[in-house]
Amino acid sequence: MTFWAEASHRAEPTSGIASGMWFHSICNRVGCFFAVLLLLPFQGFAGESGGNRSIAPVLAAHSSLAAATEEYRRKLEEYTAARQKYEDDTNAYWSSIVEKRRTRNVKRRNNQDVLIDDYVLTQPPVYTGPSKPLDPSAPTGEAPPPSKYVPVVADFLQSAVQEFLFVPQQPQSEIEYKRAYAKFASTAGLTKEQVVRIYGFESGGNGKYDVQAGLEHPTPGARAISTALGYNQLLATNSVELMAEKGDRFIEILQARAEGLTGEARELLQRKILVVRSMVDFSRTVPDDWSEHEKLANTPKGLAIHAMNLDVDVGPLLQTQKLLDSVVFARSRGYAAVLTAAELEMMNLTGDGNGIDIVLMPLERRDLVPTSNFFQPGGYERNPIAIRNNVVSRLLAATNATMDEEIKLQGARDLAALFAN
């Protein structure tokens, strides 16, 4: 997520109605101005001829404004028409992506062959029209509207305290968290290559257990660009969904671990289990659907669940389960081979259904099929790497190349050393 996530917001087109209303308003203002001007000469005649000369610059300035306003209206109409065509073409393109994807899913359910024509083979439309013109009557020097605030680690922790009266047990050191993560991931059946290379790719090769997208480096003015958190960059929605779907398994693992403890350590873990159970119950108050889980994730209780990624006992379970679910999904679709790290990352990046589509694609098609076939419009627009590497073969190659570099960093090397050879 960190590698892919880049905030980009397409400018909304100005509608024809909005531009018409604006122009009507401008005309009214200009018309009123000229009505006032009709009175000015009479005032000028009452004084010296210099009075008329003092009016001349005003007349010239407002004549210039009228001309600029007319030019703006013309350019705005051109921009609006071009933007509308682009929007129409874009909507048609992504509708065809959805339809082709639906066709492929039906074919796979019916054990039919998926053909090359079952993919959209053209790239998404790119806007090449004129830029939006500047309004000559608009105030200058106005600050741009503030971007939407993205909750950060401090918010997650505060929500855990406020909503569940719980403080996640953060590790004493980075290696302590890495050790817990490596142990659980290995026990769950993930390979060293999968875990280390995806860690390198997602967290930048040296990311901490609390690394958040946009805040990987301590640069001035850095801002979080999403709630993506930890070694595998789970979104808050991922955390809520995993609690809803795998919470019972998490509780079983924690209970088994508590049985091997005594005294204060056992009591602490048992209290933690009660909190996890409450979080699981909350996450199941809605249907098991991504959009519903996303709504919960944006609540204080949802942010509190996301804070559990920072807990040394629960966090490794969440981070591992996200990858493990993809492995299980691939097996359920008949893919028995061990997924490479890049293949597993495709499922992590695009979702299991789209990811397995990439994994199962014959090699000869990978140079032909655009990456847009495996994204939603918004997700594609926020992934410049998927845009630049715009066919499947190039996306896989770019992913592997990045992994090759990131695993050379100390964080990835430390994680690799924790796996038994």
Protein Blocks (a to p, Z undefined) as FASTA:
>chain_A
ZZmpccddddddddfklmmmmmmmmmmmmmmmmmmmmmmmmmmmmmcfklmmmmmmmmmm
mmmmmmmmmmmmmmmmmmmmmmmmmmmmmmmmmmmmmmmmmmmmmmmmnopacdfklpcf
bdcdddfbdcddddfkbcehiacddddddddfklmmmmmmmmnopacdddfbfklmmmmm
mmmmmmnopafklmmmmmmmmnoopacfkbcehilpccehiacfbfbecjkopafklmmm
mmmmmmmmmmmmmmmmmmmpghjllmmmmmmmmmmmmmmmmmmmpccdfklmmmmmmpmk
lmmmmmmmmpmklmmmmmmmmmmmmmmmmmmnopabdcdfklmmmmmmnojklmmmmmmp
cfklmmmmcfklmccfklmmmmmklmmmmcfklmmmmmmmmmmmmmmpmklmmmmmmpcZ
Z
